[in-house]
Amino acid sequence: MASVYIGVGLIAVAVFGLVLALSFGSGGPTGVAKSLAMIEGVVTQRSAVKTELDAKDRLVEPIFNRAQRIATVLSPQGTSDRLARGLERAGNPSPWTAERVMGAKGVALLIGLLLGVAYGGFSLRGFVFALGFGGAAFWLPNLLVYNAALRRQEQVATGLAEALDMLTVCVEAGQGFDAALVQVARSTDGPISGEFARVLSEVQIGKSRSEAFAGLGDRVSLSDVKNFVSAIIQADKLGIPIASVLREQTAAMRLSRRQRAEEKAQKVTVKILFPLLLCIFPAMFVVILGPGIIRMITTLFGGNLL
């Protein structure tokens, strides 16, 4: 009960502080009157921060920044770079950067520690729970970034074969390679469309075609994509006709896709074994053997056991 009271008290103090901050921040002149007052008075950086920032920037951002510094201190060296690469493979979700993920790690750590103390109390048991919950919450953003990157890689692998087919058809029909990339980026859906559009944008801002496709190979860690990128780079350097390269890559992609489908089909029998033994077979035994067992008991014991 003591931990419950402490938690309720902390929540009450936080709400009280938030109400005070909002009430103090909302007072004073607003609109044109506020602008005139700022012109007449001497405005320093400290007063501008106090008067211009809203409650979110004055309350949430400082806590988030401190949590980010805590996560940076506790994380191994190079964690920010790894998170940046993971976000790059995940498609760079617009609200998230490596710094924000580090801040989320710090906030998650604090929440995990508070939950552990609330669950176990102020004792050795609570200390152990706090360490466990805090550690799990601290690594949760890393896991989410990894899962997002893995899911996007699978989506790229799914749409790559169709995109290569369309690219090959466009090039063989007489379009230039860049124009065919534009057509594929406009006509296809999914992450592969965004990747081709990014390659085109990098070419337009001054990168060579080889550098742009090399960046695609770094962002998408799939063997099929790397083979395609290597073939395009070699064709660009050696002057090989791009249509023949795309034709060969499309054939290899179809073969690879068929092999992956066969591999997944072979794994189905193993994956279905445990659900079959634990869920389906017991129900079948009850339905098939149940009436026979009841009849045998009735015949042997005369229904005395029922």
CORBELLIN-V830980 format. One record per residue. N is the residue number from 1. PHI is phi in whole degrees, -180 to 180 (999 if undefined). BURIAL is + if it has 24 or more other C-alpha atoms within 12 Angstrom, else -. D_FIRST is the distance of its C-alpha to the first C-alpha in Angstrom with 2 decimals. Layout:
N|PHI|BURIAL|D_FIRST  N|PHI|BURIAL|D_FIRST
This chain:
1|999|-|0.00  2|-62|-|3.81  3|-65|-|5.46  4|-65|-|5.11  5|-63|-|6.34  6|-64|-|8.70  7|-63|-|9.93  8|-64|-|10.68  9|-65|-|12.35  10|-64|-|14.37  11|-64|-|15.53  12|-64|-|16.57  13|-63|-|18.46  14|-64|-|20.16  15|-64|-|21.27  16|-63|-|22.51  17|-64|-|24.47  18|-66|-|25.94  19|-64|-|27.09  20|-62|-|28.68  21|-63|-|30.41  22|-66|-|31.78  23|-68|-|32.98  24|-70|-|34.68  25|-74|+|36.16  26|-90|-|37.63  27|-79|-|39.52  28|92|-|43.16  29|-69|-|46.27  30|-133|-|46.32  31|65|-|49.08  32|-66|-|52.58  33|-61|-|51.61  34|-67|-|49.07  35|-65|-|51.76  36|-64|-|54.28  37|-65|-|51.90  38|-69|-|51.32  39|-68|-|55.09  40|-71|-|55.80  41|-92|-|53.16  42|-91|-|52.80  43|-101|-|50.13  44|-100|-|48.57  45|-65|-|46.48  46|-68|-|43.34  47|-70|-|43.91  48|-65|-|44.80  49|-65|-|41.56  50|-70|-|39.61  51|-93|+|41.59  52|-90|+|42.49  53|-75|-|39.38  54|-81|-|37.00  55|-65|-|33.24  56|-63|-|32.79  57|-70|-|35.12  58|-84|-|33.69  59|-110|-|29.99  60|-78|-|29.78  61|-61|-|32.83  62|-61|-|31.99  63|-64|-|28.55  64|-64|+|30.32  65|-66|+|33.08  66|-66|-|30.82  67|-63|+|29.00  68|-64|+|32.51  69|-66|-|33.56  70|-63|+|30.57  71|-65|+|31.42  72|-66|+|35.07  73|-68|-|34.45  74|-81|-|32.34  75|-85|+|34.71  76|-64|-|37.95  77|-68|-|41.19  78|90|-|42.72  79|-66|-|39.54  80|-63|+|40.53  81|-67|-|43.95  82|-66|-|42.60  83|-65|+|40.30  84|-63|+|43.34  85|-67|+|45.41  86|-64|+|42.73  87|-66|+|42.54  88|-63|+|46.34  89|-72|+|46.44  90|-83|+|43.84  91|93|+|46.19  92|51|+|44.59  93|-55|-|42.16  94|-58|-|42.88  95|-79|-|39.48  96|-113|-|38.75  97|-129|+|40.30  98|-62|+|39.54  99|-67|+|38.04  100|-68|+|35.69  101|-65|+|34.62  102|-63|+|33.91  103|-63|+|31.81  104|-64|+|29.91  105|-63|+|29.36  106|-65|+|27.88  107|-63|+|25.56  108|-63|+|24.50  109|-62|+|23.87  110|-64|+|21.53  111|-64|+|19.61  112|-63|+|19.48  113|-63|+|18.20  114|-64|+|15.35  115|-65|+|14.47  116|-64|+|14.80  117|-68|+|12.52  118|-66|+|9.79  119|-80|+|10.51  120|-99|+|11.16  121|80|+|9.27  122|-85|-|11.70  123|-155|-|13.89  124|-63|-|17.11  125|-63|-|15.60  126|-65|-|13.87  127|-65|-|17.27  128|-65|-|19.13  129|-64|+|17.17  130|-63|+|17.68  131|-64|+|21.35  132|-65|+|21.79  133|-66|+|20.29  134|-64|+|22.01  135|-64|+|25.30  136|-64|+|25.33  137|-68|+|24.66  138|-66|+|27.25  139|-93|+|29.95  140|-62|+|29.21  141|-59|+|31.65  142|-61|+|34.33  143|-65|-|33.98  144|-66|-|34.21  145|-64|+|37.32  146|-64|+|38.87  147|-66|-|38.35  148|-64|-|39.82  149|-65|+|42.79  150|-65|+|43.33  151|-65|-|43.27  152|-70|+|45.74  153|-62|+|48.00  154|-65|+|48.20  155|-66|+|49.11  156|-64|+|51.80  157|-62|+|53.20  158|-69|+|53.37  159|-90|+|55.28  160|-68|+|57.49  161|-62|+|60.09  162|-65|+|60.70  163|-64|+|60.90  164|-67|+|63.43  165|-60|+|65.52  166|-66|+|65.71  167|-64|+|66.44  168|-65|+|69.26  169|-63|+|70.77  170|-66|+|70.74  171|-69|+|72.39  172|-69|-|74.98  173|-79|-|75.76  174|117|-|76.88  175|-76|-|73.91  176|-71|-|73.09  177|-65|+|70.04  178|-65|+|68.15  179|-65|-|69.08  180|-67|+|67.94  181|-63|+|64.56  182|-61|+|64.28  183|-64|+|65.12  184|-67|+|62.54  185|-64|+|59.81  186|-81|-|60.61  187|-95|-|61.08  188|-100|+|58.22  189|-115|-|54.51  190|96|+|51.57  191|-65|+|50.90  192|-65|+|54.43  193|-64|+|55.84  194|-65|+|53.72  195|-67|+|54.76  196|-66|+|58.45  197|-65|+|58.05  198|-69|+|56.54  199|-60|+|59.47  200|-63|+|61.88  201|-64|-|60.16  202|-67|-|60.33  203|-66|-|64.01  204|-69|-|64.70  205|-88|-|63.20  206|124|-|65.47  207|-74|-|64.10  208|-76|-|66.47  209|-63|+|65.97  210|-65|+|65.33  211|-67|+|62.57  212|-65|+|60.91  213|-74|+|60.92  214|-64|+|59.79  215|-63|+|56.69  216|-62|+|56.15  217|-65|+|56.35  218|-73|-|53.74  219|-76|+|51.29  220|-113|+|51.71  221|-93|+|51.47  222|-119|+|53.31  223|-63|-|56.46  224|-64|+|58.31  225|-67|+|57.61  226|-65|+|58.63  227|-64|+|61.84  228|-63|+|62.62  229|-64|+|62.00  230|-62|+|64.16  231|-65|+|66.96  232|-66|+|66.91  233|-65|+|66.97  234|-65|-|69.84  235|-65|-|71.76  236|-69|-|71.35  237|-77|-|72.58  238|-93|-|75.44  239|78|-|76.62  240|-75|-|76.15  241|-57|-|76.36  242|-70|+|72.84  243|-66|+|73.68  244|-67|-|74.51  245|-64|+|71.34  246|-65|+|69.21  247|-63|+|71.08  248|-67|-|70.36  249|-66|+|66.71  250|-65|+|66.32  251|-63|-|67.90  252|-65|+|65.68  253|-67|+|62.60  254|-62|+|63.57  255|-63|-|64.07  256|-64|-|60.73  257|-66|-|58.98  258|-65|-|60.72  259|-65|-|59.75  260|-65|-|56.07  261|-65|-|56.23  262|-66|-|57.88  263|-64|-|55.31  264|-65|-|52.44  265|-66|-|54.39  266|-70|-|54.77  267|-79|-|51.03  268|-63|-|50.28  269|-62|-|51.43  270|-74|-|49.06  271|-68|-|46.05  272|-85|-|46.66  273|-64|-|46.98  274|-69|-|43.35  275|-60|-|42.52  276|-66|-|45.77  277|-73|-|44.97  278|-91|-|41.35  279|-116|-|41.59  280|-87|-|45.22  281|-61|-|46.90  282|-59|-|44.51  283|-65|-|44.97  284|-65|-|48.72  285|-64|-|48.90  286|-65|-|47.11  287|-71|-|49.46  288|-82|-|52.63  289|-91|-|52.22  290|-58|-|50.03  291|-61|-|52.92  292|-65|-|55.23  293|-66|-|52.81  294|-63|-|52.27  295|-67|-|56.06  296|-64|-|56.65  297|-65|-|54.20  298|-64|-|55.88  299|-71|-|59.32  300|-76|-|58.63  301|-110|-|56.49  302|69|-|57.76  303|76|-|54.44  304|-73|-|53.01  305|-87|-|49.95  306|-96|-|49.10
